[in-house]
C-alpha cells in the first residue's frame, strides 16, 4: 500500500512527555518613547500572558480480527493490522498538525496568478515569503514550505532552468527539495482541507492554501506517542485491535509572525 510522506515532526517541536499542558508565559512588549531631554517620564502598565498548549485531541482506530482470518491468511494479519493502524493514526495526526499550523499562521501571502504550477513564479514566491520572516534578531532555524504533489511541477521546472549548477543538478538528479535555503516538503493532494476538528472547537479552511514558516516555532505534544492494544471480545473469536494517539498543538503567539498562510491564485 502506498503511504503519504509525514512532515509534521520535521517542521515542529515535538513534546513526548505525559503532561496534559505546556505553559509558556510571556510579558507584554514595552514601548520606548522618544522625547526632548527633560528628565521625567510616565510609567506604563504591562501584563503577563500565560499561553497554554492543551492535549485535547484523540486519534483512534479500532478493528476486529477474527481467528479464522488470522489462521487462514498467508501472512501475519495481526502484525499487518498493527502496522496499518499505526500509520493511519500517524497520517491523521500529520494532516491535523499541518492544517492547524496553516490556520493559526499570522502572516499571509497571495501568490502571483498561476501559483506554484507556473515555474516562473517560484523564485518570486520564495523570495517574497522569506522577506516575511526576515529581520528578526534571534538566529532561527531554516525556513520551510509544505506543498502538495500537484504543486511540484513548477518547482522542478524552475530548478531545472535557474542558474547553471542548480539546473544541471536538477536535470541529472531531479528536484533536490530546497529552493534558496527554504526546505520544500511535499504531501499528497488533499492534505489541506476545510473541516472542523474535535466537535467544533477547531475549524480550518485551508483548501487552496499552503504553509510557509520557520522550523520549530510551533509545538505539538504527543504523550506516549501512539499506543496499540489487543483484547478478547465476548462471543467473538479472535481479538479486537485498537490504536490511539493523544495530541495537542500550539503555534505560540510570540512566534505567529514566523508562519505564513499562503493563498494560491
Secondary structure, DSSP 8 states (H G I E B T S, - for coil): -------HHHHSEEE-SS-SEEEEEEE---------S-S--------EEEEEEE--EEEEEEEEE-HHHHHHSSS-HHHHHHHHHHHHHHHHHHHHHHHHHHHH-SEEEE--TTGGGSGGGHHHHHHHHHHHHTT-SS----EEEEEEGGGHHHHHHHHTTSTTHHHHHHHHH---SEETTEEEEEE-TT-S-EEEEGGGTEEEE-TTEEEEEETTSEEEE-TTSEEEEEE--TT-SSEEEEEEEEEEEEE-GGGGGGEEEEE--
